[in-house]
């Protein structure tokens, strides 16, 4: 099926959270630049953020089986500042031979194994410019505690699906990031008990 006839995949959570994320990213990603998104999912975030922030060029990445849906959104948007997806599997792929000013990833750390969270930071360390910013969105535990009962239930569901999934502890992520050359700049509270962690590449 060609992309012109591919039904655009739709994630309701993307629709709900895109406004709050865009408002925050517009501050963090204020200067013109190239953004690499890890795990573009349906492609909804990419086209919305690219439209809201035309000073950015948004580079999508995902597993190959999701490219058709992302391309359908890009074609529908008509935007020229969204780049069609490349395949990145953080555990095994070769990363793009390009330097980026920013990186973004939403709702990935809790569905990756911890090994692949590590691989994500390792890969980003190789493609981000000095002083580049990485914004990581999703639920995180703070001081070893769930931030809501909903997150506790969500974590239980994830671990029942696969033992290597689960909501990560913010302190563990910050320590991992530091070992890869990133410092945590900000920890921003977002709607629905999510956070936006902002890292700076030293």
DRENROMAR-759480 format. One record per residue (C-alpha): x, y, z; residue in one letter. Coordinates in steps of 0.25 Angstrom, whole numbers, plus 5000, padded with zeros to 4 digits. Layout:
XYZA;...
//
This chain:
500050005000X;500650134996X;500650255006X;499650324999X;498650225003X;499150185017X;498250225028X;498950315037X;499050245051X;498550325063X;498950325077X;497950395087X;499050415097X;499850495086X;498650585084X;498450615098X;499950645102X;500450715089X;500050855093X;500750855107X;501950785101X;502050885090X;501951005099X;503050955107X;503950915096X;503751045089X;504551105101X;505650995102X;505850985087X;505751135084X;506951155074X;506751105060X;507350965059X;507250815055X;506450725064X;506550575065X;505350505070X;505550365076X;504350275075X;503450365066X;502250265068X;501050305059X;501750435054X;500650525061X;501650595070X;502650615059X;501750695049X;501050765061X;502350815067X;502950845053X;501750935050X;501751005063X;503251025063X;503651055048X;505051105052X;505350955055X;505550835045X;504950715051X;505650585048X;504750455050X;505350325054X;504550195057X;504550045055X;504350015040X;502949955042X;502450095046X;503050175035X;501750165026X;500950235037X;501950345040X;502050375025X;500550375023X;500550485034X;501750565027X;501050555014X;499750605020X;500450725027X;501050775014X;502250825023X;503650845018X;504250845032X;503950695035X;504950595030X;504450455027X;504850355037X;506150275037X;506150135044X;506750145058X;506650025068X;507450075079X;507949945082X;508549905069X;508450015058X;509550105052X;509250245056X;509150365046X;510450415041X;509950555045X;510150655057X;508850705063X;508550825072X;507450765079X;506850625082X;505450585087X;504750455092X;503350435098X;502850315105X;504050225102X;504950205114X;503850125121X;503650025109X;505050005107X;505949915115X;506949985124X;508049935114X;507350005103X;507150135111X;508650135113X;508850105098X;507950225095X;508850325103X;510050255097X;509550275083X;509150425086X;510450455091X;511050425078X;510150505069X;509850625078X;510650755077X;511350805089X;510350885098X;509150815090X;507950795098X;507150665100X;505750665105X;505150535110X;503650525113X;502950425121X;502550375135X;503750365145X;503850325159X;504450435169X;505250395181X;504850245179X;503350275179X;502250275169X;501750415167X;500250365166X;499450235168X;499150235153X;500650225151X;500750115161X;499650035153X;500350075140X;501650015144X;501049885149X;500349875135X;501649895128X;502449795137X;501349695135X;501449715119X;503049705120X;503949695132X;504949795126X;503849905124X;503549995136X;503550145140X;504950185143X;505450265155X;505850405151X;507150395159X;507550265152X;507350335138X;508150455143X;509250375148X;509250295134X;509250425127X;510450475134X;511250355131X;510950385116X;511350535117X;510050595120X;509550685131X;508150695136X;507750845134X;506250835138X;505150745143X;503850805138X;502450755143X;501550725132X;500050685131X;499550545135X;500750525145X;501750525134X;503150605134X;504050665124X;505450645127X;506450735120X;507850695118X;509050775113X;510250705106X;511450755113X;
//
